[in-house]
Amino acid sequence: MFSHVMVGSNDTDRSKKFYDALFEKQGGTDDKGRTAWRNKGSVFMISKPINGEPACHANGGTIGFNFDTPEEVDAWHRRGLEAGGTACEDPPGYRENAFGKLYLAYLRDPDGNKLCGLHRPQQ
């Protein structure tokens, strides 16, 4: 359903360092300064806003990344904290809601964008 997600950054060098650590691989940067990371057909990107205004996070917005195990979610969360992100919401763990049982961890990146690491256990 989704081709890509892009978030704005006021400091793309800082954001690139954060996301390189978070994803454990180097993002590629194009001639317009946009950096992208690819995984399993999905693309996540950062960029300075093209309208020249300051970047800001979406209040109520969350970007979710899929993982195969709870341990991968925990490692992702730890890398994010070590790279300058901040924890938000409850600590990583299982939650039950209308969408079923999920293992979730939440972070904010250095620009305030809310990120979620998600594992869906076999139902």
N, C-alpha and C positions, 0 to 999 in steps of 0.2 A: 504494500500500500504506500509506503513512504520511499522517496528516492534519496532524500538527504535532510539533515537538520543543520542549520547554521545559526550561531549565536554571535552577537557583537562583542567586541572587546575594545577597551580604551588603551590597552597595552598588549599588543599581539605577541611581542617577544616573551613577556611574562606568561601569557596564556599558552603559547606554544610549549614552553618548559613544563607547565602544569599538565597539559594534555599528553605530551610525550611521556611523562612519568606515569600518568594515570593509565594510559593504554599500553605502556611498555613497548612503544615503537615510535619512530620519528614520523611526523606528519610532513607531507610535501607542500611546499608553498609555491603559488603561481606568481606571474609577473604583476598581478594586482595586489599582492600581499595577503591573499586568502590562503589559509592552511587547511588541508584535509587529511583525515585518517579514514581508511577503508577497512571493513571487516564483514565477511559473509554477505556481500552485496549491499551493505549499508554504508553511507558516507556521513561523517560528522565534520563540520567545518567551523572555523572562526574567521572573523574579518572585522576590520574597522567599518562602522556604518557608512554606506555609500552616500548618504545624504549629508555627511560632514557633522552631524549632531553627535553628542556623546552617547556611547553605548549604555544601556541599562537593562537590568534583568526583567523578565516578564513576571509580574506578580500573579501568582496562581499557575504559572507555567512550570512544567517539569519535563525533563528529557530523560527517558529511561533506556538503559543498556541491558541487553540480555546476557545471562551467564549460564553455564551448564551445571554449576554446583554452588552451594552456599559458600564453600571455601574460596571459590573464585570471586564471589561478591565481597567477602571479607578482605581478601588481598587487594582488590580494586579500591575499596573504601580506605584501607590503610595507606596505600600509595597516594591517594588523593589528599589525605591529611598531611602526609609527609611532604607533599609538593606544594603546600600552601592553601589547600582547601579547608573549609570548616564544616564540621558535622552539623546537621540539622535534623529535626524531628527526633524520633525514638532511636535508640541504638540499633545496629544491624540485628535482624532476627526475623522469625516467622510472624506473619500477621494473617488473620482470617478475616475476610470481608466478602462482599457480594461477588467478587471475582474469584473466590476460592482461597486456598492456602498459598501464600507467596512468601519467599524469603527476600527481604528488602533492606537496603542501606541507602541513606540519603546524604548528599554533600552539597555545598555551594562552592562554585569555582571562584577564583580571585575577583571576577567581575560581578559575583552575586547570582549567577545562573544556577538554578536548582537542578541537580542531577540525581538519578536513582539507579542503583545496581539492583537487578531483579533476577531471581531464579524461580522458575515454576516447577515444583516437584511433580512427579508422575502422580496423577489422580486416580 
